[in-house]
Amino acid sequence: MQADPEAAGVTIRPLTPAVGAEIAGVDLADLTDRQFAVITEAFDRHAGLLFRDQALTPDDLVAFSRRWGELDVAPVMENGRTAVPDYPEIYIVSNVKDADGKPIGSLGAGEAVWHTDMSYLPSPPYASLLYAIEVPPSGGDTSLCGMKAAYDSLPPELRERIAGLEIKHDGTYNSGGYLRAGVTASDDPMHSVGQAHPAVCRHPATGDALLYLGRRRNAYVVGLGLEESERLLDQLWDYAVRPAHTYRHRWRVGDVLLWDNRATMHRRDPFDATARRLMQRTQIKGRSRPRAAVDAGAS
Ligand code: SIN
């Protein structure tokens, strides 16, 4: 299917030079194949897509998400629950409490630090989608960081230094700092549970070299002494999350934000815990393990 935005009635407006684009002219509950072809091309180019003013039932959300591939079953949340009844693919990110005072979702109202979703797995979900149902009057903004821009900003000697290295992505804590179910608490980066991935990965669709950091807490550069690993990671993070590489999203009800976990990291601002924020999230399964960009560092 040819991706011609004009013929499909779709407009694409970049949100920043480094990451993100707003897509207008589509109803995600009633999308044509022609429009989907335009959206997939924009997804590869911009790594994060924003759709405003959507009204999606859980069926619509799951159907749109499935167009991207097989969906993950939502992981167990901090409240020990698995998913929305009848919709095991939908995960709730929320601070809202039920009638018994128990959170209905994950991550509360605190900050969610920069991370890539579930990169502590061998084959992490390649895309994540967040749909805003209730938003607080202020706070709770979600930011994306473009990891192509992050990699491109590294000085040549740092690129050379990390070419061929692997970073262990910690699986002990989630981005809100909560211990994951069934995992022993640890603040030892060399020995905490996790998965090593190449520090520089190649995007399977665009061929771009991408810095792949996952999250900072308990990260470890495989094979280095702890102090050297910490120093190198601090240096990389210092370049990665510079404002020029990021887009900060102020939510409105009906917004959908879809991001490429291979090419972005994201974080969330804290918000007033007495305000309500309710998001539904789906994740699209990874099709392959993150692959090293073998010639990275050469340019
Ligand atoms: C997440 O980190 O997956 C959630 C982000 C958000 O709540 O905006």
Boltz pocket constraint, residues with backbone or C-beta under 6 A from the ligand:
constraints:
  - pocket:
      binder: B
      contacts: [[A, 93], [A, 107], [A, 112], [A, 113], [A, 130], [A, 140], [A, 141], [A, 142], [A, 175], [A, 266], [A, 267], [A, 268], [A, 279]]
      max_distance: 6.0
